[in-house]
């Protein structure tokens, strides 16, 4: 995905760490151009990411946004 996924905003309810994923317009446009199977895999990975930052997540150095989630051959860039 060339576009950035957007923000993963922490929700503070005292329970388990959850966040809300907000997609930027460019990320939505990029998702529409993908094959249905690929976009479905990315959406599934983003849903898991919301629950507990699960997945192949790596903190990037000297780069904004600060994190990336790898989903197969795709990289989803995001901030916390």
URWOKA-V397514 format. One record per backbone hydrogen bond with DSSP energy under -0.5 kcal/mol. CO is the residue of the C=O (numbers start at 1). NH is the residue of the N-H. E is the energy in kcal/mol with one decimal. If there is no record, write none. Layout:
BEGIN
co: <CO/CO>
nh: <NH/NH>
e: <E/E>
END
This chain:
BEGIN
co: <4/4/5/6/7/7/8/9/10/11/11/16/18/20/20/21/22/24/24/25/26/27/28/29/30/31/35/36/37/38/39/40/41/42/43/44/45/46/47/48/48/48/49/50/55/56/58/66/67/68/69/69/70/71/74/75/76/77/77/78/79>
nh: <24/27/24/79/9/22/10/20/12/13/18/18/11/9/22/23/7/27/28/29/30/31/32/33/33/34/39/40/41/42/43/44/45/46/47/48/49/50/51/51/52/54/53/19/57/70/68/60/78/58/71/76/56/74/71/77/69/5/6/67/8>
e: <-0.8/-0.5/-0.7/-1.8/-0.7/-2.1/-0.6/-2.0/-0.5/-0.9/-0.6/-0.6/-2.7/-2.4/-0.5/-0.5/-0.9/-0.5/-2.0/-2.2/-2.4/-2.4/-1.9/-1.0/-0.6/-1.1/-2.5/-2.3/-2.0/-2.0/-2.5/-2.5/-2.1/-2.4/-2.2/-2.0/-2.1/-1.7/-0.9/-0.5/-1.5/-0.9/-2.3/-2.2/-1.9/-2.3/-1.9/-3.7/-2.4/-2.3/-0.5/-3.0/-0.5/-2.2/-2.7/-0.6/-2.7/-1.8/-1.0/-2.3/-2.5>
END
